[in-house]
Amino acid sequence: MAPVIGVFDSGFGGLTVLRELRKSLPGADYLYFGDTAHLPYGAKSVRTVAKYATASAHFLEQSGIEILVIACNTATALAFDDIRNAVKVPVVGVIEPGAERAATISKTKKAAVLATEATVASHAYQLALQRLGLQATEKACPLFVPLVEEGWVEHPVTEEVAHIYIDEIFSEHAAAREADVLVLGCTHYPLLRPLLRRVVPARVEIVDSAESTAAKVVEMLGKNSAQGKEGGIRCYTTDSVEKFRVLGGRFLGSPITHTELIDIEK
Ligand code: DGL
């Protein structure tokens, strides 16, 4: 039997993680939960994020998942322990796998991290990287999420904004000047990867937490557990189904066929 993998995010962005999971485990069945009614999490408090994230995790658990992937960096940073304590299935977040990949790559043992305001304020990436012997400089990039959702992934305005953020992190912080790895610590940023590659200094390798997380899930489930015939994807959203289909398709890189509206506050 193919495994049923639950993927949770504050909205559409976690579909970048699902996209990576599908490449490695195409035969798995996926239940994706996007809490779009409460998006963005990146500017919310621990209490609020934990409340919504645990309710969503319960919903997925009751729907029969065997493993839960917290694709949202902010939810992982602020509420990982709350979510893990709230469900019985194994839970994988995006921060540890991203930090582990950065630690494997970095020679200078200095990393830069781009994330939402809440993720940066929690210092979850900094702490995870520190545990692996790396010094990290974090930078909140609040304008990236709305720009990506607008579809401006190759727009001059986004490129200008990226230049400002990247210049700030690499020139104003002494430790970041030596960084040889940049972690994309937000679900939306993988879509900006080609643009960021042009803006980020050439010596710096870009690490995508979505890819590292998919690799972690493969390690846990075993590569052979979900090969062969393509499994299904069912999506649940807490706000407009139509908007989820349109925006979600961009993040997933393929059309979204099955989406259901869910009220987690009931
Ligand atoms: N999913 C969030 C993250 O990865 C970004 C969008 C939000 O702020 O909710 O941090």
Residues whose N, C-alpha, C, O or C-beta is under 5 A from the ligand:
A	BS01	DGL	S10 G13 L39 P40 Y41 G42 A43 A71 C72 N73 T74 T116 V145 G185 C186 T187
